[in-house]
Amino acid sequence: MNQHPGGWEFIYLAAGKDVTQVFKSYHGQAQHQVLHKYQIGILSGQDVPSFPPEDEFSLTLKKRVDDYFRSSKIDRKYSLSGYVRYLLTTVAICCLYWLQWSTFANIGLMFYVLSILQGVALAQYSVCAFHDGSHGAAGHNPSMWRLLAMGHDLFNGSSSTLWAYQHVMSHHIFTNVEGYDSDIDTSDMEFYRIKHSQKYSAIYKYQPIYSPFLYFFLGISIRIGDLCNYYRGVSIKRPLKVNAFTVSQNMIFWGGKFFFHMTRIALPLFWGNTLLKVTAAFTFSIIVTMIFQATHLVNSVAFPQVNPKTGNIDMDWARLQVETAQDYSHDKPLMTFFSGSLNYQVVHHLFPSVAQEHLPAVAKIVRQTAQEFGVKYEIKDSLWAAIGGHIGLLKMFGTPPTGSH
């Protein structure tokens, strides 16, 4: 585990799970050869669906992307502009926090301006530094990845470890597959309806109206969920298993919770500027929610089903990644910057360890290859058009099912 070039933590997160697709999306042929010497047997049975062997689309796409980086002599994980952005975003968060305690914050509307700006900075850290670190898409140093991810615990009060389980070990493998993608897992009493298996209620008729307002509370929901999932122990959401936290993971988890609640809740309550922190939290939540909801929970993408006879997924994994997400605002640098290149969501899912600076160039290869092989690659012109797809999905599932009263 300690000899793994990608650090011990990815191996620990993966322990006891079928991470075939994670391995393939993060490694090349050379690592496949190395893997053989670690074989200890043949697995009997499975607790999650498997995918068919890579088809011609997947193999061709991988080769073309590899050839692009090789011929261009570009390190797919390196991005100097990314490092500068990580640093500036961190400095901005700290400076804005300090300014909120100064007399400067008491001048007119400056109180709210500073709070909104801090929410924007926190959202930028999440979609840039934290997200890149959680995927190892920021250079080749695992310690750097962990440091960037740890900022999520400190600044946002949310667990980077539990995020890795849900996001990397669940959502990125089984995107939009009900029962296996934790991002679309719902309880019996959910505030919105996003899939056919959910029981219909008359309140869902109004979900396109009220849901966007509830998204302001995303941050609070995640922090509460962290504690519930930590104490639940065995799994976050079926069938995602969470291994026992290591000493360092526990220190980051509880240290992050303590730091966040002291600096963002206890001190503001004591000094009487709680509203400022609430405004920052709401700003952070709505920005992050809109960026993520506009890519997968939309009415133009696929929601693949597990084959009931085989228990497996019949679609090639790479093809599934393209058809279960939508991109938006290609070739629009400002939106690419604002979204942390997550407007190239399809490309990110196919090549999660590629630094975000390189995603626009890789997108051209993905688009051409998808056209050649007849794979649907959905690209919206703007973020608003992409959000419209999310509202469209809420309208679709807010409509009473046929035969219901």
Phi, psi and chi 1 to 4 in degrees:
 res  aa     phi    psi   chi1   chi2   chi3   chi4
   1 MET       -  -41.9 -168.2  161.0   67.0      -
   2 ASN   -73.7  -15.1  -67.8  -34.9      -      -
   3 GLN   -89.1   -6.0  -65.5  174.4  -12.3      -
   4 HIS   -66.8  123.9 -179.8 -133.3      -      -
   5 PRO   -59.7  -25.3  -24.3   34.6      -      -
   6 GLY   -90.0   11.8      -      -      -      -
   7 GLY    89.5  158.4      -      -      -      -
   8 TRP   -70.8  -29.5   67.2  -91.7      -      -
   9 GLU   -68.1  -36.8 -163.9  157.9   20.1      -
  10 PHE   -63.3  -37.9  -86.5  117.9      -      -
  11 ILE   -66.2  -40.4  -60.5  -64.6      -      -
  12 TYR   -67.4  -40.8 -170.6   79.0      -      -
  13 LEU   -62.2  -35.9  -67.2  170.4      -      -
  14 ALA   -82.0  -16.8      -      -      -      -
  15 ALA   -55.3  128.1      -      -      -      -
  16 GLY    83.5   10.8      -      -      -      -
  17 LYS  -127.1  157.1  -57.7  174.2 -175.2   64.3
  18 ASP   -84.1  104.2 -180.0   -6.1      -      -
  19 VAL  -115.1   32.8  -69.2      -      -      -
  20 THR   -52.4  -49.5  -57.8      -      -      -
  21 GLN   -71.8  -33.6  -56.3  -52.8  -34.5      -
  22 VAL   -62.9  -45.1  175.5      -      -      -
  23 PHE   -60.1  -46.3 -178.3   86.0      -      -
  24 LYS   -65.0  -37.3  -72.2 -179.3  178.5  179.4
  25 SER   -77.7  -16.7   62.4      -      -      -
  26 TYR  -105.3  -12.1  -79.9   82.6      -      -
  27 HIS  -127.4  161.3  -60.3   88.3      -      -
  28 GLY  -106.0 -170.3      -      -      -      -
  29 GLN   -64.0  -34.3 -169.1   57.0   39.2      -
  30 ALA   -60.7  -41.3      -      -      -      -
  31 GLN   -70.6  -29.5  -72.5   77.1   27.0      -
  32 HIS   -62.0  -38.9  -82.7  -95.6      -      -
  33 GLN   -67.6  -41.1  -62.7  -58.9  -39.6      -
  34 VAL   -62.8  -34.9  172.3      -      -      -
  35 LEU   -60.5  -31.0 -166.2   64.6      -      -
  36 HIS   -57.6  -35.7  -70.8  -55.1      -      -
  37 LYS   -73.0   -8.6   71.2  178.5 -176.5  179.5
  38 TYR   -99.7    3.8  -66.5  101.6      -      -
  39 GLN   -65.8  133.0 -179.0  176.9  -18.2      -
  40 ILE  -118.5   -1.9   59.3  172.1      -      -
  41 GLY   161.1 -175.2      -      -      -      -
  42 ILE  -109.7  126.8  -57.9  -63.2      -      -
  43 LEU   -68.3  133.8 -174.7   65.4      -      -
  44 SER  -106.3  117.0  175.7      -      -      -
  45 GLY    83.4  173.5      -      -      -      -
  46 GLN  -156.2  151.2   60.3 -172.0   60.9      -
  47 ASP  -112.3   -1.0   55.6    1.6      -      -
  48 VAL  -136.2  158.9  -65.0      -      -      -
  49 PRO   -66.1  152.3  -17.0   30.0      -      -
  50 SER  -110.2  167.0   61.3      -      -      -
  51 PHE  -109.6  156.5  -69.0   82.8      -      -
  52 PRO   -68.8  165.4   25.0  -33.9      -      -
  53 PRO   -56.6  153.6  -23.1   33.6      -      -
  54 GLU   -56.7  133.7  -67.6  175.7  -75.4      -
  55 ASP   -90.4 -176.8   63.9   11.6      -      -
  56 GLU   -64.9  -33.8 -161.8   62.0   29.4      -
  57 PHE   -60.9  -48.5  164.8   70.2      -      -
  58 SER   -62.7  -46.7  177.4      -      -      -
  59 LEU   -65.0  -41.9  -64.5  171.2      -      -
  60 THR   -65.2  -44.0  -58.5      -      -      -
  61 LEU   -61.7  -46.5  179.4   59.7      -      -
  62 LYS   -60.0  -44.2  -82.0 -171.8  176.0 -178.9
  63 LYS   -62.5  -43.3 -176.7  179.1 -175.7  -54.0
  64 ARG   -65.2  -40.3  -71.6  178.2  178.0  177.2
  65 VAL   -68.5  -42.1  171.7      -      -      -
  66 ASP   -60.6  -43.1  -71.9  -17.1      -      -
  67 ASP   -63.5  -37.0  -70.7  -15.2      -      -
  68 TYR   -62.2  -49.7  162.9   74.4      -      -
  69 PHE   -67.2  -36.5  -77.0  112.1      -      -
  70 ARG   -68.4  -47.4 -170.3 -179.7  -57.8  109.4
  71 SER   -70.0  -31.0   62.3      -      -      -
  72 SER   -85.0   -8.1  -56.7      -      -      -
  73 LYS    55.0   47.2  -63.4 -178.4  179.4  178.5
  74 ILE  -111.0  132.3  -64.6  174.0      -      -
  75 ASP   -79.8  113.6 -176.3  -17.3      -      -
  76 ARG   -63.6  -19.6   65.8  179.4   66.6 -161.2
  77 LYS   -97.9  -10.5  -75.6  176.4  169.0  -73.0
  78 TYR   -95.1  135.1  179.5   78.0      -      -
  79 SER  -153.4  102.6  172.0      -      -      -
  80 LEU   -62.2  -41.6  178.7   59.3      -      -
  81 SER   -63.0  -32.3   63.2      -      -      -
  82 GLY   -65.1  -43.3      -      -      -      -
  83 TYR   -63.0  -41.7  -60.3  149.5      -      -
  84 VAL   -62.7  -41.2  172.8      -      -      -
  85 ARG   -66.1  -40.7 -173.9  174.9  176.5 -176.2
  86 TYR   -56.0  -47.2  -56.6  155.1      -      -
  87 LEU   -65.0  -47.8  177.2   61.8      -      -
  88 LEU   -65.5  -36.9  -67.8  179.4      -      -
  89 THR   -65.6  -41.6  -54.4      -      -      -
  90 THR   -64.0  -44.5  -56.0      -      -      -
  91 VAL   -61.8  -41.8  170.4      -      -      -
  92 ALA   -61.8  -42.8      -      -      -      -
  93 ILE   -60.3  -45.7  -69.1  171.3      -      -
  94 CYS   -67.5  -42.9  -64.3      -      -      -
  95 CYS   -65.8  -42.4  -71.6      -      -      -
  96 LEU   -65.4  -35.8  -73.7  165.2      -      -
  97 TYR   -64.8  -42.5 -176.8   80.7      -      -
  98 TRP   -65.1  -42.1  176.2   77.9      -      -
  99 LEU   -63.2  -30.4  -75.0  171.7      -      -
 100 GLN   -67.1  -20.9  -71.8  167.9    5.5      -
 101 TRP   -95.3   -4.9  -65.8  100.8      -      -
 102 SER   -88.4  167.3   69.1      -      -      -
 103 THR   -66.8  -20.7   54.1      -      -      -
 104 PHE   -57.7  -32.5 -178.1   62.0      -      -
 105 ALA   -71.7  -13.7      -      -      -      -
 106 ASN   -92.4    4.5  -62.2  -41.3      -      -
 107 ILE   -88.6  107.2  -56.3  174.0      -      -
 108 GLY    51.1 -130.0      -      -      -      -
 109 LEU   -80.5   -1.6  -67.0  175.9      -      -
 110 MET   -57.9  -30.8 -167.9   55.2   63.3      -
 111 PHE   -52.4  -47.8  177.0   88.2      -      -
 112 TYR   -81.0  -34.0  -62.3   99.7      -      -
 113 VAL   -60.8  -46.1  171.7      -      -      -
 114 LEU   -62.5  -40.5  -71.0  172.0      -      -
 115 SER   -65.1  -44.4 -175.3      -      -      -
 116 ILE   -64.6  -42.1  -68.8  171.5      -      -
 117 LEU   -62.4  -37.7  -73.3  175.6      -      -
 118 GLN   -66.3  -39.0 -171.5 -173.9   42.4      -
 119 GLY   -60.9  -40.6      -      -      -      -
 120 VAL   -64.1  -44.2  172.3      -      -      -
 121 ALA   -63.3  -40.3      -      -      -      -
 122 LEU   -65.3  -39.3  -70.5  167.8      -      -
 123 ALA   -65.6  -39.8      -      -      -      -
 124 GLN   -64.1  -39.2  -74.4  -61.7  -62.0      -
 125 TYR   -62.3  -39.7 -172.4   91.9      -      -
 126 SER   -66.8  -46.3  -66.5      -      -      -
 127 VAL   -81.8   -9.6  -59.8      -      -      -
 128 CYS  -113.9  -82.9 -174.7      -      -      -
 129 ALA   -60.9  -52.5      -      -      -      -
 130 PHE   -64.9  -47.8  163.6   59.4      -      -
 131 HIS   -63.0  -43.0 -170.5 -107.7      -      -
 132 ASP   -62.9  -43.1  -71.3   -1.7      -      -
 133 GLY   -64.0  -37.8      -      -      -      -
 134 SER   -67.9  -21.4   68.2      -      -      -
 135 HIS  -104.1    3.0  -76.3  -70.8      -      -
 136 GLY    63.9   32.8      -      -      -      -
 137 ALA  -104.0   33.0      -      -      -      -
 138 ALA  -137.8   76.0      -      -      -      -
 139 GLY    80.0 -162.6      -      -      -      -
 140 HIS  -118.1   11.1  -62.4  -89.7      -      -
 141 ASN  -103.6  108.6 -172.2  -18.2      -      -
 142 PRO   -58.5  -29.2  -25.3   35.7      -      -
 143 SER   -65.5  -36.6  -63.3      -      -      -
 144 MET   -65.4  -42.4  170.2   64.0   78.1      -
 145 TRP   -59.0  -44.2  -52.2  -19.3      -      -
 146 ARG   -68.4  -36.9 -157.3  176.0 -168.5 -153.6
 147 LEU   -64.0  -44.1 -178.8   63.9      -      -
 148 LEU   -63.4  -42.4  -66.4  173.2      -      -
 149 ALA   -65.9  -35.3      -      -      -      -
 150 MET   -64.2  -26.1 -169.0  167.8   62.5      -
 151 GLY   -59.6  -27.6      -      -      -      -
 152 HIS   -65.1  -38.7 -168.5   53.8      -      -
 153 ASP   -66.1  -44.1  -66.7   82.2      -      -
 154 LEU   -76.3  -48.9  -61.3  172.4      -      -
 155 PHE   -80.9  -37.5  -64.1  142.3      -      -
 156 ASN  -108.0   -8.9  -65.7  -39.3      -      -
 157 GLY    71.3   18.4      -      -      -      -
 158 SER  -115.9  147.1  -58.0      -      -      -
 159 SER   -76.9  121.4  172.3      -      -      -
 160 SER   -71.9  -28.8   57.0      -      -      -
 161 THR   -70.0  -48.2  -58.0      -      -      -
 162 LEU   -65.8  -34.7  -70.1  174.7      -      -
 163 TRP   -59.9  -43.4  159.7  -87.7      -      -
 164 ALA   -60.5  -41.6      -      -      -      -
 165 TYR   -62.3  -49.8  -82.2  110.8      -      -
 166 GLN   -70.1  -43.1  -70.0 -176.7 -111.8      -
 167 HIS   -84.3  -53.2 -172.7   70.5      -      -
 168 VAL   -79.6  -42.8  180.0      -      -      -
 169 MET   -91.4   -2.8  -61.3  -63.1  166.1      -
 170 SER  -129.7  -68.3  172.3      -      -      -
 171 HIS   -60.1  -41.8  171.0   65.1      -      -
 172 HIS   -74.4  -17.2  -96.7 -100.9      -      -
 173 ILE   -91.2  -51.9  -59.3  177.3      -      -
 174 PHE  -111.7   53.9  -59.5  107.6      -      -
 175 THR   -56.6  122.1  -47.5      -      -      -
 176 ASN    62.2   18.9  -80.4    9.4      -      -
 177 VAL   -95.2  112.9  178.3      -      -      -
 178 GLU   -61.4  135.3 -175.6  176.5   -7.1      -
 179 GLY    92.9  -12.2      -      -      -      -
 180 TYR  -133.1  -21.0  -61.3   93.3      -      -
 181 ASP   -94.6  110.1  179.2   -2.6      -      -
 182 SER   -64.4  -19.5   59.8      -      -      -
 183 ASP   -70.5  -21.9  -82.4   10.7      -      -
 184 ILE  -114.1   14.0   62.4  169.3      -      -
 185 ASP   -73.8  133.6 -167.3   66.2      -      -
 186 THR  -128.9  154.1   52.0      -      -      -
 187 SER   -90.5  178.1   62.9      -      -      -
 188 ASP   -67.9  -26.9  -66.4  -26.1      -      -
 189 MET  -122.0   79.8  -64.0 -178.9   61.7      -
 190 GLU  -100.7  150.1 -160.5   70.4   43.2      -
 191 PHE   -75.4  -16.2   73.8   88.5      -      -
 192 TYR  -138.3  162.6   62.8    3.4      -      -
 193 ARG  -114.0  122.8 -176.9  170.8 -176.2 -100.2
 194 ILE  -127.7    5.8   56.1  171.7      -      -
 195 LYS  -156.0  159.5   52.8 -167.9 -179.8 -177.2
 196 HIS   -65.4  -29.4  -67.9  -67.8      -      -
 197 SER   -72.0  -16.4   61.1      -      -      -
 198 GLN   -73.6  138.4  -73.9  179.4  -97.0      -
 199 LYS   -65.9  136.7 -175.1  178.7  179.1 -179.6
 200 TYR   -82.4  142.1 -177.5   78.9      -      -
 201 SER  -133.6  148.7  172.8      -      -      -
 202 ALA   -59.8  -26.1      -      -      -      -
 203 ILE   -63.9  -27.1 -170.6   65.4      -      -
 204 TYR   -65.9  -15.1  -66.5  139.4      -      -
 205 LYS   -60.3  -27.8 -176.5 -171.2  -56.4 -177.0
 206 TYR  -102.5    7.6  -54.0  101.5      -      -
 207 GLN   -63.0  -30.5   64.4  179.6   16.7      -
 208 PRO   -63.3  -20.6  -22.0   34.5      -      -
 209 ILE   -90.4  -48.6  -60.6  172.4      -      -
 210 TYR   -87.8  -24.7   67.6   72.3      -      -
 211 SER   -59.5  -46.3  -69.4      -      -      -
 212 PRO   -56.6  -32.0  -28.0   37.2      -      -
 213 PHE   -71.9  -35.1  -67.8   97.9      -      -
 214 LEU   -70.8  -22.4  -66.9  178.5      -      -
 215 TYR   -63.4  -20.0  -68.2  157.7      -      -
 216 PHE   -62.7  -19.4  -78.1   98.2      -      -
 217 PHE  -100.5   15.0  -62.1   92.0      -      -
 218 LEU   -56.1  -47.8  171.1   71.5      -      -
 219 GLY   -57.5  -44.7      -      -      -      -
 220 ILE   -62.8  -42.4  -62.9  172.5      -      -
 221 SER   -61.2  -42.9  172.8      -      -      -
 222 ILE   -64.9  -41.6  -69.2  175.4      -      -
 223 ARG   -66.2  -39.8  -69.1  175.6 -155.9  115.9
 224 ILE   -65.5  -42.1  -65.9  173.2      -      -
 225 GLY   -61.7  -35.0      -      -      -      -
 226 ASP   -56.5  -48.8  -85.1   -6.8      -      -
 227 LEU   -66.1  -40.7  -64.5  174.2      -      -
 228 CYS   -63.1  -44.7  -66.0      -      -      -
 229 ASN   -70.5  -33.6  -67.4  -31.9      -      -
 230 TYR   -63.6  -45.3 -178.7   88.5      -      -
 231 TYR   -81.3  -18.2  -75.7  109.8      -      -
 232 ARG   -68.5  -35.8 -168.1  179.7  -57.3  177.1
 233 GLY    79.8  -69.8      -      -      -      -
 234 VAL   -64.8  -47.0  177.5      -      -      -
 235 SER  -152.9  150.5   67.3      -      -      -
 236 ILE   -75.6  -59.5  -67.6 -179.9      -      -
 237 LYS  -145.3  131.7  -66.3  172.5 -178.7  176.3
 238 ARG   -47.5  136.0 -173.0 -171.3   66.3   83.5
 239 PRO  -104.3   29.6   38.1  -31.5      -      -
 240 LEU   -73.6  114.7  177.8   61.3      -      -
 241 LYS   -91.6  137.4  -62.7 -179.3  178.5   66.9
 242 VAL  -111.1  121.7  174.6      -      -      -
 243 ASN   -74.0  155.9  -62.7  -35.9      -      -
 244 ALA   -56.5  135.8      -      -      -      -
 245 PHE   -64.3  139.9  -85.7   35.7      -      -
 246 THR   -76.7  173.9   64.5      -      -      -
 247 VAL   -60.4  -46.2  172.3      -      -      -
 248 SER   -67.2  -37.4   62.7      -      -      -
 249 GLN   -65.7  -37.8  -72.4  173.6  -24.2      -
 250 ASN   -65.8  -39.9  -92.5  -50.2      -      -
 251 MET   -63.8  -42.6  -70.4  176.2   63.8      -
 252 ILE   -67.1  -42.0  -66.6  171.6      -      -
 253 PHE   -60.9  -56.3 -178.1   89.2      -      -
 254 TRP   -77.0  -33.1  -69.9  112.2      -      -
 255 GLY   -64.1  -40.9      -      -      -      -
 256 GLY   -64.7  -43.0      -      -      -      -
 257 LYS   -62.2  -43.2  -63.1  -64.9 -177.5 -170.3
 258 PHE   -64.8  -47.9  176.5   79.9      -      -
 259 PHE   -61.0  -46.4  179.5   85.0      -      -
 260 PHE   -63.1  -48.6  174.9   84.2      -      -
 261 HIS   -70.2  -28.1  -74.6   88.8      -      -
 262 MET   -71.8  -47.4  -76.3  -63.4  -63.9      -
 263 THR   -81.9  -28.0   57.8      -      -      -
 264 ARG  -107.1  -13.0  -62.1  -72.1  -62.5  -78.8
 265 ILE  -126.9  -57.7  -63.3  178.1      -      -
 266 ALA   -62.7  -52.5      -      -      -      -
 267 LEU   -64.5  -44.7  -71.5  177.5      -      -
 268 PRO   -59.6  -37.8  -28.2   37.2      -      -
 269 LEU   -63.9  -39.7  -81.2  172.0      -      -
 270 PHE   -67.5  -40.7 -178.6   76.4      -      -
 271 TRP   -93.6   -3.1  -68.5  105.2      -      -
 272 GLY    81.5   22.5      -      -      -      -
 273 ASN  -119.7   45.9   64.0  -12.5      -      -
 274 THR   -62.7  -36.4  -51.2      -      -      -
 275 LEU   -59.3  -34.1 -175.6   60.1      -      -
 276 LEU   -62.0  -43.8 -175.7  146.3      -      -
 277 LYS   -69.5  -36.5  -60.7  -55.6  177.4 -174.5
 278 VAL   -64.1  -41.6  170.4      -      -      -
 279 THR   -61.5  -42.3  -54.6      -      -      -
 280 ALA   -63.4  -42.2      -      -      -      -
 281 ALA   -64.5  -42.3      -      -      -      -
 282 PHE   -66.0  -40.5  -76.5  175.0      -      -
 283 THR   -63.0  -45.9  -56.9      -      -      -
 284 PHE   -57.7  -47.2  160.1   79.9      -      -
 285 SER   -63.8  -45.8  -65.3      -      -      -
 286 ILE   -70.3  -34.7 -163.8   63.0      -      -
 287 ILE   -65.9  -51.3  -68.0  175.1      -      -
 288 VAL   -62.9  -42.4  171.3      -      -      -
 289 THR   -62.3  -46.0  -55.7      -      -      -
 290 MET   -63.8  -38.7  -72.6  -63.0   98.7      -
 291 ILE   -64.2  -42.0  -71.4  174.6      -      -
 292 PHE   -82.7  -40.9  -79.4  100.6      -      -
 293 GLN   -66.1  -25.4  -62.2  -71.9   58.2      -
 294 ALA   -78.2    1.8      -      -      -      -
 295 THR  -112.9  -33.8   54.5      -      -      -
 296 HIS  -118.8  -41.5  -65.8  -68.2      -      -
 297 LEU   -88.5   68.4  -77.5 -178.6      -      -
 298 VAL  -134.9  164.0  -67.9      -      -      -
 299 ASN   -85.8    5.7   58.8    3.3      -      -
 300 SER  -111.3    5.3   59.1      -      -      -
 301 VAL  -114.8  169.6  -56.7      -      -      -
 302 ALA   -88.5  152.6      -      -      -      -
 303 PHE  -126.2   83.1  -73.0   80.5      -      -
 304 PRO   -60.7  150.1  -20.7   33.4      -      -
 305 GLN  -110.5  149.4  -59.9  -67.8  -44.8      -
 306 VAL   -76.8  134.0  174.0      -      -      -
 307 ASN   -65.5  115.9 -172.7  -40.0      -      -
 308 PRO   -64.2  -22.4   23.1  -32.4      -      -
 309 LYS   -80.9  -39.8  -66.4 -177.9  179.3 -180.0
 310 THR  -101.2  -21.6   64.0      -      -      -
 311 GLY    77.2    9.6      -      -      -      -
 312 ASN  -116.6  176.0  -65.2  -38.6      -      -
 313 ILE  -103.9  127.8  -62.8  169.9      -      -
 314 ASP   -81.5  -16.1  -63.4  -30.1      -      -
 315 MET   -88.3  138.1 -175.0 -175.4  -64.8      -
 316 ASP   -56.4  143.2  167.0   71.5      -      -
 317 TRP   -61.2  -45.1 -178.3   82.9      -      -
 318 ALA   -64.6  -41.1      -      -      -      -
 319 ARG   -63.4  -39.5 -171.3  179.8  -66.9  -98.6
 320 LEU   -61.5  -41.1  179.4  143.7      -      -
 321 GLN   -62.8  -36.7  -63.7  -54.1  -44.3      -
 322 VAL   -71.4  -40.6  178.3      -      -      -
 323 GLU   -88.7   -5.0  -63.2 -169.0   -5.2      -
 324 THR  -105.2   10.2   55.8      -      -      -
 325 ALA  -142.0  161.2      -      -      -      -
 326 GLN  -129.8  144.4   71.9  175.2   11.6      -
 327 ASP   -96.1  170.3  -74.0    1.0      -      -
 328 TYR  -156.8  158.2   56.2   89.0      -      -
 329 SER    54.0   45.5  -60.1      -      -      -
 330 HIS   -63.9  147.6  -82.7 -159.7      -      -
 331 ASP    59.4   29.8  -59.1  -41.3      -      -
 332 LYS  -123.4   91.3  -65.6 -178.8  179.7  178.2
 333 PRO   -54.3  -37.4  -24.1   34.1      -      -
 334 LEU   -64.7  -44.1 -174.8   60.8      -      -
 335 MET   -69.7  -35.6 -178.0   52.7   65.9      -
 336 THR   -61.3  -42.3  -60.6      -      -      -
 337 PHE   -65.2  -48.1  178.1   87.5      -      -
 338 PHE   -61.4  -37.8  177.0   75.4      -      -
 339 SER   -91.4    2.4   66.4      -      -      -
 340 GLY    64.5   33.4      -      -      -      -
 341 SER    65.4   12.6  -64.8      -      -      -
 342 LEU   -77.2   -3.3  -67.3  178.6      -      -
 343 ASN   -71.4  -11.0   55.3  -34.9      -      -
 344 TYR  -104.4   52.3  -68.0   90.6      -      -
 345 GLN   -61.6  -41.9 -175.6   73.9 -165.0      -
 346 VAL   -59.9  -46.4  168.5      -      -      -
 347 VAL   -64.1  -41.4 -171.4      -      -      -
 348 HIS   -61.4  -40.4  164.3   63.5      -      -
 349 HIS   -67.3  -35.8  -96.3 -108.9      -      -
 350 LEU   -72.9  -37.0  -71.1  166.4      -      -
 351 PHE  -132.5   72.0  -54.5   99.5      -      -
 352 PRO   -66.3  -21.6   23.9  -34.2      -      -
 353 SER   -93.7    5.3   63.0      -      -      -
 354 VAL   -82.3  131.3  171.2      -      -      -
 355 ALA   -59.3  142.1      -      -      -      -
 356 GLN   -60.4  -25.9   58.3  179.5 -102.3      -
 357 GLU   -58.8  -29.8  175.7 -174.4  -33.4      -
 358 HIS   -93.3   -6.8  -52.0  -53.2      -      -
 359 LEU   -62.7  -40.2  -63.8 -175.8      -      -
 360 PRO   -58.9  -39.0  -28.1   37.6      -      -
 361 ALA   -68.5  -41.4      -      -      -      -
 362 VAL   -67.3  -31.2  176.5      -      -      -
 363 ALA   -59.0  -35.4      -      -      -      -
 364 LYS   -63.5  -37.6  -67.7  179.4  171.9   62.2
 365 ILE   -69.4  -43.2  -58.3  173.0      -      -
 366 VAL   -62.3  -43.5  175.0      -      -      -
 367 ARG   -63.3  -44.6 -169.6  171.9 -171.4  175.1
 368 GLN   -64.8  -44.4  176.9 -172.2  -15.9      -
 369 THR   -66.7  -39.7  -50.7      -      -      -
 370 ALA   -62.4  -40.9      -      -      -      -
 371 GLN   -62.5  -42.0  -72.5  176.1  -17.6      -
 372 GLU   -63.2  -36.8  -69.6  178.5   17.5      -
 373 PHE  -101.2    7.5  -73.8   86.7      -      -
 374 GLY    68.9   31.5      -      -      -      -
 375 VAL   -95.4  129.3  178.3      -      -      -
 376 LYS   -71.6  118.4 -178.3 -173.6  177.1 -175.1
 377 TYR  -120.2  103.3 -176.5    6.5      -      -
 378 GLU   -86.4  124.8 -172.7   76.0   18.9      -
 379 ILE  -132.3  119.5  -54.9  172.0      -      -
 380 LYS   -92.3  154.2  -62.2  -64.0 -175.0 -177.0
 381 ASP   -71.9  -28.5  -68.7  -26.4      -      -
 382 SER  -148.5  167.3   66.1      -      -      -
 383 LEU   -63.1  -37.8  172.0   60.6      -      -
 384 TRP   -65.5  -37.5  -57.8  116.7      -      -
 385 ALA   -66.2  -37.9      -      -      -      -
 386 ALA   -66.9  -42.5      -      -      -      -
 387 ILE   -63.3  -34.9  -68.2  173.5      -      -
 388 GLY   -58.6  -34.8      -      -      -      -
 389 GLY   -64.9  -34.6      -      -      -      -
 390 HIS   -70.0  -43.8  176.5   60.9      -      -
 391 ILE   -62.1  -37.4  -60.4  -60.1      -      -
 392 GLY   -61.7  -39.1      -      -      -      -
 393 LEU   -66.1  -41.2 -179.9  134.3      -      -
 394 LEU   -62.7  -38.3  -66.4  177.7      -      -
 395 LYS   -65.5  -42.4  -72.4 -179.1  178.4  178.3
 396 MET   -61.0  -47.2 -179.7  173.2   68.3      -
 397 PHE   -85.2   -5.5  -74.9  106.0      -      -
 398 GLY   -86.8  -10.2      -      -      -      -
 399 THR   -80.6  134.0  -57.4      -      -      -
 400 PRO   -57.3  132.4  -23.0   33.1      -      -
 401 PRO   -59.6  152.5  -19.1   30.9      -      -
 402 THR   -57.9  127.8  -56.0      -      -      -
 403 GLY    94.8   -8.5      -      -      -      -
 404 SER   -87.9  159.5   64.3      -      -      -
 405 HIS  -130.4      -  -61.0  -77.5      -      -
